[in-house]
Amino acid sequence: MAEKQRADDKHANIEILLKEAVKLTENGDYEKALEIYNELARYEIPEVFNNMGNVFRRQGMLGRAIEMYKKAIQLSPNFPLAYFNLACALMEVDRYNEAVMFFEKAEKLGLKSFDLDVQLALCYVALGNKKKAKERLRDERVKAEVEKYVEGGLEL
């Protein structure tokens, strides 16, 4: 019984630290957030590595961010948000083919969102895949958002 209580306490403490790190990240205190994430990394929790990737991405450290997202996926191959975040980081370094692959994987794992549709449309436009871009751009909200990022307008 005492062993179960210790396990429950440990889990609760991890949850508290994780929430604190998320709040620090949202407030822009990346160094303190990373201290907590590094402490939690030993537990090999996929969300910790995904969140570390987000911190590194916000700091412009895209190589480190990509490493962290891949680690999260390695720990939890069915974690759609890690695939989505990995794809976003890959877009930032103009690796659109890889980004499409990971966005599509996130979608296959059940992630459905406006942001996913926008990012995939942007990738398809960048790659010149007009057919798939048009499919994503059927939604007027997606189209309006994509147009903000495409210089010279959309010509499909």
HELIX and SHEET records of a PDB file:
HELIX    1   1 ALA A    2  GLU A   26  1                                  25    
HELIX    2   2 TYR A   30  LEU A   40  1                                  11    
HELIX    3   3 ALA A   41  TYR A   43  5                                   3    
HELIX    4   4 PRO A   46  ARG A   58  1                                  13    
HELIX    5   5 LEU A   62  LEU A   75  1                                  14    
HELIX    6   6 PRO A   80  GLU A   92  1                                  13    
HELIX    7   7 TYR A   96  LYS A  108  1                                  13    
HELIX    8   8 PHE A  114  LEU A  127  1                                  14    
HELIX    9   9 LYS A  130  ARG A  136  1                                   7    
HELIX   10  10 GLU A  140  GLU A  147  1                                   8    
END                                                                             
